[in-house]
Amino acid sequence: MAERSPTLAVRVWGPYACFSRPELKVERVSYEVMTPAAARGALMAILWKPAIEWEIEAIEVHAPIEFFSIKRNEVGNRAGTPSADVIAGLAPMPPFYIDDNRQQRVTLGLRDVDYVIRAHFTFTPLKGERDNLGKFLETFDRRVRKGQCFEPPFLGAREFAAHFGPPLPDRSPIPLTKPLGFMYHSRPRGNARAPARFFNAKLVDGVMRVPPFSQAEPAPEFTP
């Protein structure tokens, strides 16, 4: 069995969030709760090393679930990659007209979110001789207390910045129980092209438990 850390906790909150449901192809509609993938991304922004891998155990909801809606103009295509002749200055860069690629999209996101992520890390085959539990536990605790991170964490979309810190002792999950539907879990480590795994998510007394990857299921057939 792989060596693992004890369960760690970090509070993550922010004014806006959007954890998009995959079955809705065009418009962005958020789950009611932060997804394990978003939680893992927040933890990796705080502490990431090739020697460790984060595994989410549970996500606690500490603020009422409130939605907001915005409509904005977005660009439907990307500008083309410059050719060798363009880079060498032998040809002009083809123009890219935003007005020809503009489209309106609606985002149904979350407002004033507040979560506590509970997770642990395991060691990967890239663990070095100097890598040990004590080293990473002390580093994680220090970085959470001081607000240090490799890059700013975000809540589902990079424009929705996240704050983080230790959990508040006087806060508890909201008293809400409801099904959340199939939610993205993750992919096998080191294989971004492998089929995604999902799990049947539900909120029980404000807590969403996340099963191990071995218990996740192949992608369901979403109906557009």
Buried (B, 14 or more C-beta within 10 A) or exposed (E): EEEBBEEBBBBBBBBBBBBBBBEEEEEBBBBBBBBBBBBBBBBBBBBBBEBBBBBBBBBBBBBEBEEBEEEEEEEEEEEEEEEEEBEEEEEEEEEEEEEEEEEEEEBBBBBBBBBBBBBBBBBBEEBEEEBEBEEBBEBBBEBBEEEEBEEEBBBBBEEBBBBBEEBEEEEEBBEBEEEBEBBBBBBEEEEEEEEBBBBEBBBEEBBBBBBEBEEBEEEEEEEE
